[in-house]
Amino acid sequence: MSERTPVLIAGAGLAGLSTAVFLGLHGTPSLVVERHPGTSTHPKARGQQHHVMEALNLVGLAEAMVEASPKDTGFLIRIAESASGPVFREILHDTFLPLDDLTPARSADASQAAAERILAERARELGAEIRFATTLESFEQDDSGVRAVLSDAAGTRTAHADYLVAADGHRSPIRERLGIGTHGRGTLGHSVHWLIRADLAPVVGDRQVLYYLQNPRISGGTGAVVSTDEPDLFVVGVGYDPEHESIDDFPEERALEQIRLATGVPDLAAEIVSADTTVAAMRVADRFSSGRVHLVGDAAHTMPPHGGLGGNTAIMDGFHLAWKLAAVLRGEAGPGLLDSHDAERRPVGELIAENQFKNAIARNMPHLQRDDDTPPIEDPGMLLFGYRHNGAVVAEPGDAGELLEDPTTPTGRPGSRAPHVLLSTTDGEVSTIDLFGREFVLLTESEAWAKAAEQLASDLGVRLRVQVLGGELTGDWTGKYGVTTDGAVLVRPDRFIAWRSRGAGSAADLEGALRTILDR
């Protein structure tokens, strides 16, 4: 028995489901297979940062993530000996870049379990088929596509796909079969963690909390106490040495002892709901693509949780890959466009993974410090909105391809994120960000550029929309985009700038840019 799908996605975690959702946004169906019986039931990572919420707003999920978040009573991140103190340092969000100046979006705090359920439902609505309890046993690829053998309770079948997306986790059997190695800091530590039910309100109040623990009395000297979606449900973790002990060496009596040390409540009455172990590691795949197979999420980059950007980066992998796959499958772009997945997402994955490693040192793993390690970038604004994609763009003369720029002083250079500028309309204000996300957009005030782009879109058969500013939609946008009122800016479907003309130019310039970007 065999079947066909444009895109086969292995893994229904945040990365795989996001890829399916954003493929659906661009009109491309997919088949998602997941070996587990359903989406995650563990709280795991939580939080959707502003850039993720911008993307999710395109598919109508931003509000769903907000609704799935715990009641907003404040979020506290502390480095401490225990949840009861003493506190060594508090990470203060009000010292960060003012994100309201960078984006119209707000953040959410849904758990991974809730986020996966929301993404899975929307992926199906947008045309994806999701099969749980289904394993990708093997695959082969050639110039015509990918042939994969899938197995479930009913037996095996063959699936033929144009492309395969590996979203199969940090161990990634697909990555291993492709012979793609990894690089990075390696394994950083092991922890045993418990999901507990306890009344910690006298300690944490009604806020969401994340305590990074440095405490010589707890196992391994490091640990964490983390809130969940339920006010009396917490995750408590401590370190352990897998060479000399296992989870079996933490029977209930010892587990309760560690939980009480971590919370700082000697007589805490806690119900242990479940127990598991976790490995903290920092590894990045040497390549994110191999032929018709593309890596996303933990298959591409595994990072310690310190900083909370692992799941967010996984979602954005899917966002940035989906429009490229869809464009190639529609015939609008050549296969060379997909080469930019590795060129763009691997440097970003390395940057964020390395930064979370440095966060781990600063927060509760000081023993990992090396003499040449520099402090982390703690301000998320730089990491969310300051990274550049130096791949499927037309770089300007003198551009050295820097990976980061200060988002508070945007340059408008190709490869950078389209800046947020508030524009005035007859109905109020709208952000430039909300003008982009489904197709290429040419932003201009020039009727000459508008006519040239409309004709070019028709001639090339490319999804290119012209957005003329002025008249009923006005604002001081040219400074942040680095052009004059005679200029034009080409923005990709993922809201990154692909090309610009600082002033008047020719239709041939725009055509050459599109052909270069789309490998035409």
C-alpha positions as CSV (number, residue, x, y, z in Angstrom):
1,M,0.0,0.0,0.0
2,S,1.4,3.4,-0.9
3,E,0.3,7.0,-0.8
4,R,1.6,10.4,-1.8
5,T,2.0,13.8,-0.1
6,P,3.9,16.9,-1.1
7,V,5.7,17.1,2.3
8,L,6.2,14.3,4.8
9,I,6.9,15.6,8.3
10,A,8.4,13.2,10.9
11,G,7.6,14.4,14.4
12,A,4.6,16.1,15.9
13,G,6.3,18.3,18.4
14,L,6.5,22.1,18.2
15,A,8.7,22.1,15.1
16,G,6.8,19.5,13.1
17,L,3.4,20.8,13.9
18,S,4.4,24.4,13.2
19,T,5.9,23.4,9.8
20,A,2.5,21.8,9.0
21,V,0.6,24.9,10.1
22,F,2.6,27.3,8.1
23,L,2.6,25.0,5.0
24,G,-1.1,25.1,5.3
25,L,-1.0,28.9,5.5
26,H,0.7,28.8,2.0
27,G,-1.8,26.3,0.7
28,T,0.4,23.2,0.8
29,P,-0.9,20.0,2.5
30,S,1.4,17.7,4.5
31,L,1.4,14.4,6.2
32,V,2.7,14.4,9.8
33,V,3.7,11.1,11.5
34,E,4.5,10.8,15.2
35,R,5.6,7.6,17.0
36,H,4.0,8.7,20.3
37,P,0.2,8.1,20.8
38,G,-0.5,11.9,20.9
39,T,0.8,15.3,21.6
40,S,2.9,16.0,24.7
41,T,1.1,15.6,28.1
42,H,4.0,17.0,30.1
43,P,4.2,20.8,30.8
44,K,7.8,20.8,29.4
45,A,8.9,24.2,28.0
46,R,6.5,27.1,28.1
47,G,6.1,30.5,26.6
48,Q,5.7,32.0,23.2
49,Q,7.8,35.1,22.6
50,H,6.8,38.1,20.5
51,H,8.3,37.0,17.2
52,V,6.5,33.7,17.5
53,M,3.2,35.4,18.3
54,E,3.6,37.6,15.2
55,A,3.9,34.4,13.1
56,L,1.0,32.6,14.9
57,N,-1.2,35.7,14.4
58,L,-1.1,34.9,10.7
59,V,-2.8,31.6,11.2
60,G,-5.2,32.9,13.9
61,L,-3.5,31.2,16.9
62,A,-2.1,34.2,18.8
63,E,-5.2,34.6,20.9
64,A,-5.5,30.9,21.5
65,M,-2.0,30.9,23.0
66,V,-3.0,33.8,25.3
67,E,-6.1,32.0,26.4
68,A,-4.1,28.8,27.1
69,S,-1.7,30.8,29.3
70,P,-2.1,30.8,33.1
71,K,-3.8,33.9,34.6
72,D,-1.4,36.8,34.2
73,T,-0.3,37.5,37.7
74,G,3.3,38.2,36.9
75,F,6.3,36.1,36.0
76,L,9.4,35.8,38.2
77,I,12.8,34.4,37.3
78,R,15.3,34.1,40.1
79,I,18.6,32.5,40.8
80,A,18.5,31.2,44.4
81,E,19.4,28.6,46.9
82,S,15.8,27.4,47.0
83,A,12.4,28.7,46.1
84,S,12.2,30.2,49.7
85,G,15.6,31.9,49.3
86,P,18.1,33.2,49.7
87,V,17.9,34.9,46.3
88,F,21.3,35.5,44.6
89,R,19.9,37.5,41.6
90,E,16.6,38.3,39.9
91,I,16.3,38.6,36.2
92,L,14.4,41.9,35.7
93,H,12.4,42.1,32.5
94,D,11.8,45.8,32.8
95,T,15.5,46.3,32.0
96,F,15.2,44.8,28.6
97,L,14.6,46.5,25.3
98,P,11.1,48.0,25.1
99,L,9.5,45.4,22.8
100,D,6.4,47.6,22.2
101,D,8.7,49.7,20.0
102,L,9.7,46.6,18.0
103,T,6.5,44.7,17.4
104,P,2.7,45.0,17.7
105,A,2.5,41.5,19.2
106,R,2.5,40.5,22.8
107,S,3.9,37.3,24.3
108,A,2.0,34.3,25.7
109,D,2.8,31.7,28.3
110,A,1.1,28.5,27.1
111,S,2.9,25.3,28.1
112,Q,4.3,23.0,25.4
113,A,1.5,20.5,26.0
114,A,-1.2,23.2,25.4
115,A,0.7,24.7,22.4
116,E,1.1,21.3,20.7
117,R,-2.7,20.6,21.0
118,I,-3.5,24.1,19.6
119,L,-1.1,23.6,16.7
120,A,-2.3,20.1,15.9
121,E,-5.9,21.2,15.6
122,R,-5.0,24.2,13.4
123,A,-2.7,22.1,11.2
124,R,-5.6,19.7,10.5
125,E,-7.9,22.7,9.7
126,L,-5.3,23.9,7.2
127,G,-5.0,20.6,5.3
128,A,-2.5,18.5,7.2
129,E,-3.1,14.9,8.1
130,I,-1.6,13.9,11.4
131,R,-1.0,10.2,12.3
132,F,0.0,9.3,15.8
133,A,1.4,6.0,16.9
134,T,3.1,5.9,13.5
135,T,6.9,5.4,13.0
136,L,9.0,6.3,10.0
137,E,11.0,3.1,9.7
138,S,13.3,4.0,6.8
139,F,13.5,6.3,3.8
140,E,15.3,6.8,0.5
141,Q,15.6,9.9,-1.6
142,D,16.6,10.6,-5.2
143,D,16.1,13.4,-7.7
144,S,12.3,12.7,-8.0
145,G,11.5,12.7,-4.3
146,V,11.5,10.7,-1.0
147,R,10.2,7.3,-0.4
148,A,9.5,6.4,3.2
149,V,8.3,3.3,4.9
150,L,5.8,4.0,7.7
151,S,4.5,1.5,10.3
152,D,1.6,1.5,12.7
153,A,-0.7,-1.0,14.4
154,A,-2.2,-2.0,11.0
155,G,1.2,-2.8,9.4
156,T,3.5,-1.0,7.0
157,R,2.9,1.3,4.0
158,T,5.0,3.4,1.7
159,A,4.7,7.2,1.5
160,H,6.0,9.1,-1.5
161,A,6.8,12.8,-0.8
162,D,8.5,15.6,-2.7
163,Y,10.3,16.6,0.6
164,L,10.9,15.2,4.0
165,V,11.1,17.4,7.1
166,A,13.0,15.9,10.0
167,A,11.3,17.1,13.2
168,D,12.1,13.9,15.1
169,G,13.9,15.3,18.2
170,H,17.3,15.6,19.5
171,R,18.3,12.0,18.8
172,S,16.9,12.3,15.3
173,P,17.1,8.9,13.6
174,I,16.7,10.8,10.3
175,R,19.8,13.0,10.9
176,E,21.7,9.9,11.9
177,R,20.7,8.0,8.7
178,L,21.8,11.0,6.6
179,G,25.2,10.9,8.3
180,I,24.9,14.4,9.5
181,G,27.1,15.0,12.5
182,T,26.7,17.6,15.3
183,H,29.0,20.2,16.9
184,G,28.7,22.2,20.1
185,R,29.4,22.0,23.8
186,G,28.0,18.4,24.1
187,T,26.3,17.0,27.2
188,L,26.1,19.5,30.0
189,G,24.4,17.6,32.7
190,H,21.6,15.2,33.8
191,S,18.7,15.9,36.0
192,V,15.9,13.9,37.6
193,H,12.6,15.9,37.9
194,W,9.3,15.3,39.5
195,L,5.9,16.7,38.7
196,I,4.4,17.5,42.1
197,R,1.2,18.7,43.5
198,A,1.7,20.9,46.5
199,D,0.6,24.2,48.1
200,L,3.5,26.6,47.4
201,A,1.4,29.7,47.6
202,P,3.1,30.8,50.8
203,V,6.4,30.7,49.0
204,V,5.6,31.9,45.4
205,G,2.2,33.6,45.8
206,D,0.1,33.4,42.7
207,R,2.8,34.3,40.2
208,Q,4.4,32.1,37.6
209,V,7.9,31.3,38.7
210,L,11.1,29.9,37.5
211,Y,13.8,29.3,40.1
212,Y,17.3,28.3,39.0
213,L,18.9,26.7,42.0
214,Q,22.5,26.7,43.1
215,N,22.6,24.7,46.3
216,P,25.3,22.3,47.5
217,R,22.7,20.4,49.6
218,I,20.6,19.2,46.7
219,S,21.7,16.4,44.4
220,G,24.3,17.6,41.9
221,G,24.3,21.1,43.4
222,T,21.9,22.4,40.8
223,G,18.2,22.3,40.2
224,A,15.0,24.2,39.3
225,V,11.5,24.9,40.5
226,V,9.0,25.8,37.7
227,S,5.3,26.6,37.6
228,T,2.8,24.8,35.3
229,D,-0.6,25.6,34.0
230,E,-2.2,24.6,37.3
231,P,-1.5,26.7,40.4
232,D,-0.7,23.8,42.7
233,L,1.3,21.8,40.1
234,F,5.1,22.3,39.8
235,V,8.1,20.7,38.2
236,V,11.1,20.3,40.6
237,G,14.4,19.0,39.3
238,V,17.8,18.3,40.7
239,G,21.0,17.1,39.2
240,Y,22.4,13.5,39.3
241,D,25.3,11.5,37.9
242,P,24.1,8.8,35.5
243,E,27.4,7.0,35.8
244,H,26.7,6.2,39.5
245,E,23.0,6.5,39.9
246,S,19.6,6.3,38.1
247,I,16.1,7.4,38.8
248,D,15.7,4.2,40.8
249,D,18.1,5.7,43.3
250,F,15.5,8.4,44.1
251,P,12.7,6.4,45.9
252,E,9.9,8.4,47.4
253,E,11.7,9.2,50.6
254,R,14.7,10.6,48.9
255,A,12.7,12.3,46.3
256,L,10.7,14.2,48.9
257,E,13.9,15.1,50.7
258,Q,15.2,16.7,47.5
259,I,11.9,18.4,46.7
260,R,11.8,20.0,50.2
261,L,15.4,21.2,49.8
262,A,14.6,22.7,46.4
263,T,11.5,24.4,47.6
264,G,13.0,25.4,50.9
265,V,10.0,24.1,52.8
266,P,11.2,21.4,55.2
267,D,7.8,19.9,56.0
268,L,6.2,20.4,52.5
269,A,3.4,18.0,51.9
270,A,3.9,17.0,48.2
271,E,2.2,14.4,46.0
272,I,4.6,13.1,43.4
273,V,2.6,12.8,40.2
274,S,5.3,11.5,38.0
275,A,9.1,11.3,37.7
276,D,11.5,11.3,34.8
277,T,15.1,12.2,33.8
278,T,16.4,14.9,31.4
279,V,19.7,15.5,29.7
280,A,20.8,19.0,29.1
281,A,23.0,19.4,26.0
282,M,24.1,21.9,23.4
283,R,24.5,20.4,19.9
284,V,23.9,21.8,16.5
285,A,23.7,19.8,13.3
286,D,26.6,20.3,10.9
287,R,24.0,20.7,8.1
288,F,20.3,21.5,8.2
289,S,19.6,20.1,4.8
290,S,20.6,17.0,2.8
291,G,19.1,16.7,-0.6
292,R,15.3,16.7,-0.2
293,V,15.5,16.4,3.6
294,H,15.4,19.4,5.9
295,L,16.0,19.5,9.7
296,V,14.0,21.6,12.1
297,G,13.7,21.9,15.9
298,D,15.7,19.7,18.2
299,A,16.8,17.6,15.2
300,A,18.7,20.7,14.0
301,H,19.7,22.3,17.4
302,T,19.5,21.0,20.9
303,M,20.1,23.6,23.6
304,P,19.8,23.8,27.4
305,P,16.5,25.4,28.5
306,H,18.1,28.5,30.1
307,G,16.6,31.4,28.3
308,G,13.4,29.7,27.0
309,L,14.1,30.0,23.3
310,G,14.4,26.4,22.3
311,G,10.8,25.8,21.6
312,N,10.4,29.3,20.1
313,T,13.3,28.7,17.7
314,A,11.7,25.4,16.7
315,I,8.5,27.1,15.8
316,M,10.3,29.7,13.8
317,D,12.2,27.0,11.9
318,G,8.9,25.8,10.6
319,F,7.8,29.4,9.8
320,H,10.9,30.2,7.8
321,L,11.0,26.8,6.0
322,A,7.4,26.5,5.0
323,W,7.1,29.4,2.6
324,K,10.2,28.1,0.7
325,L,8.9,24.6,0.4
326,A,5.5,26.0,-0.8
327,A,7.1,28.2,-3.4
328,V,9.2,25.4,-4.8
329,L,6.2,23.0,-4.9
330,R,4.1,25.6,-6.7
331,G,6.8,26.0,-9.3
332,E,7.4,29.7,-8.4
333,A,10.9,29.0,-7.2
334,G,13.7,26.6,-8.1
335,P,15.1,24.0,-5.7
336,G,18.1,26.3,-5.0
337,L,15.8,28.4,-2.8
338,L,15.8,25.5,-0.2
339,D,19.6,25.7,0.0
340,S,19.0,28.9,2.1
341,H,17.4,26.9,4.9
342,D,20.9,25.8,6.1
343,A,22.5,29.1,5.2
344,E,19.9,31.0,7.2
345,R,18.7,28.9,10.1
346,R,22.0,27.2,11.1
347,P,23.8,30.4,12.1
348,V,20.7,31.5,14.1
349,G,20.5,28.0,15.7
350,E,24.1,28.2,16.7
351,L,23.7,31.7,18.1
352,I,20.8,30.9,20.3
353,A,22.1,27.5,21.4
354,E,25.4,29.1,22.4
355,N,23.7,31.9,24.2
356,Q,21.5,29.5,26.2
357,F,24.7,27.6,27.1
358,K,26.1,30.8,28.5
359,N,22.8,31.5,30.3
360,A,23.2,28.0,31.9
361,I,26.6,29.0,33.2
362,A,25.3,32.3,34.6
363,R,22.2,30.8,36.2
364,N,23.0,27.5,37.8
365,M,25.9,25.7,36.0
366,P,28.9,27.9,36.9
367,H,31.1,24.8,36.8
368,L,30.8,24.8,33.0
369,Q,32.6,28.2,32.7
370,R,35.7,28.3,30.5
371,D,38.2,31.1,30.5
372,D,37.2,32.4,27.1
373,D,33.4,32.3,27.7
374,T,31.8,35.7,27.3
375,P,28.6,36.7,29.2
376,P,25.3,35.8,27.6
377,I,22.9,38.2,25.8
378,E,20.2,38.3,28.4
379,D,18.0,40.8,26.6
380,P,15.6,38.7,24.4
381,G,14.9,41.7,22.2
382,M,18.2,41.3,20.4
383,L,17.8,37.6,19.9
384,L,14.1,37.8,18.8
385,F,14.4,40.7,16.4
386,G,18.1,41.4,15.8
387,Y,19.2,38.3,13.9
388,R,19.6,38.4,10.1
389,H,19.1,35.8,7.4
390,N,22.0,36.0,5.0
391,G,20.7,33.5,2.4
392,A,17.8,34.1,0.0
393,V,18.4,37.8,-0.2
394,V,20.2,40.2,-2.5
395,A,23.0,41.6,-0.3
396,E,24.0,45.2,-0.8
397,P,27.6,46.3,-1.5
398,G,29.6,46.6,1.7
399,D,27.3,44.2,3.7
400,A,29.7,41.9,5.5
401,G,26.8,39.5,6.4
402,E,26.7,40.3,10.1
403,L,24.4,37.9,12.0
404,L,23.1,40.5,14.5
405,E,22.1,44.1,14.4
406,D,20.5,46.3,17.0
407,P,16.7,46.2,16.3
408,T,16.2,49.5,18.0
409,T,18.1,51.2,15.2
410,P,17.1,49.1,12.2
411,T,19.0,49.5,8.9
412,G,16.5,48.0,6.5
413,R,19.3,46.0,4.9
414,P,18.3,42.9,3.0
415,G,18.5,39.9,5.4
416,S,17.1,41.9,8.3
417,R,13.6,41.7,9.7
418,A,11.2,44.3,8.3
419,P,10.9,47.0,11.0
420,H,7.8,47.7,12.9
421,V,6.4,51.1,12.0
422,L,2.9,52.3,12.9
423,L,0.9,53.6,9.9
424,S,-2.2,55.7,10.1
425,T,-5.4,54.6,8.4
426,T,-9.0,55.9,8.4
427,D,-9.8,53.2,11.0
428,G,-6.8,53.8,13.3
429,E,-3.3,52.5,13.3
430,V,-1.7,49.4,11.7
431,S,1.8,48.0,11.9
432,T,3.9,47.4,8.8
433,I,4.4,43.9,10.2
434,D,0.7,43.2,9.6
435,L,1.2,44.0,5.9
436,F,3.5,41.0,5.4
437,G,3.4,37.2,5.9
438,R,1.5,35.4,3.1
439,E,3.4,36.4,-0.1
440,F,6.2,38.7,-1.3
441,V,5.2,42.3,-0.8
442,L,6.7,45.3,-2.5
443,L,6.5,48.3,-0.1
444,T,6.7,51.7,-1.9
445,E,5.2,55.1,-2.3
446,S,6.1,55.2,-6.0
447,E,3.4,54.4,-8.6
448,A,6.2,53.6,-11.1
449,W,7.5,50.8,-8.8
450,A,4.0,49.6,-8.2
451,K,3.2,49.3,-11.9
452,A,6.5,47.5,-12.6
453,A,5.9,45.0,-9.8
454,E,2.4,44.2,-10.8
455,Q,3.5,43.5,-14.4
456,L,6.4,41.4,-13.1
457,A,4.2,39.4,-10.8
458,S,2.0,38.5,-13.8
459,D,4.9,37.7,-16.1
460,L,6.8,35.5,-13.6
461,G,3.7,33.9,-12.0
462,V,5.0,34.9,-8.6
463,R,2.8,35.7,-5.6
464,L,3.9,39.3,-5.3
465,R,1.5,42.0,-3.8
466,V,2.2,45.7,-4.1
467,Q,1.5,47.8,-1.0
468,V,1.5,51.5,-1.9
469,L,1.8,53.8,1.0
470,G,0.3,57.3,1.0
471,G,-3.3,58.4,0.7
472,E,-5.3,56.4,3.2
473,L,-2.3,54.5,4.6
474,T,0.5,56.8,5.7
475,G,3.4,56.9,8.0
476,D,7.1,57.8,8.4
477,W,8.4,54.4,7.3
478,T,11.2,55.3,4.9
479,G,13.8,56.1,7.6
480,K,13.7,52.7,9.2
481,Y,13.6,51.0,5.9
482,G,16.6,53.0,4.6
483,V,14.9,54.3,1.4
484,T,13.6,57.5,-0.1
485,T,10.0,58.1,-1.1
486,D,11.0,57.1,-4.6
487,G,12.4,53.8,-3.4
488,A,11.0,50.3,-2.9
489,V,11.5,47.4,-0.4
490,L,10.8,43.8,-1.3
491,V,9.7,41.8,1.8
492,R,9.7,38.0,1.9
493,P,6.7,36.0,3.1
494,D,8.5,35.5,6.4
495,R,8.8,39.3,7.0
496,F,12.5,39.5,6.2
497,I,13.7,42.0,3.7
498,A,14.9,40.4,0.5
499,W,16.0,43.4,-1.6
500,R,15.6,47.2,-1.8
501,S,16.1,50.1,-4.1
502,R,17.0,53.1,-2.0
503,G,15.5,55.4,-4.7
504,A,14.2,55.3,-8.2
505,G,15.3,52.3,-10.2
506,S,14.2,50.0,-13.1
507,A,11.9,47.0,-13.4
508,A,14.9,45.0,-14.5
509,D,16.5,45.5,-11.1
510,L,13.4,44.1,-9.3
511,E,13.2,41.2,-11.8
512,G,16.8,40.3,-11.3
513,A,16.4,40.4,-7.5
514,L,13.3,38.1,-7.7
515,R,15.1,35.6,-10.0
516,T,18.1,35.5,-7.8
517,I,16.1,35.0,-4.6
518,L,13.8,32.4,-6.1
519,D,16.5,30.5,-8.1
520,R,14.8,31.2,-11.4
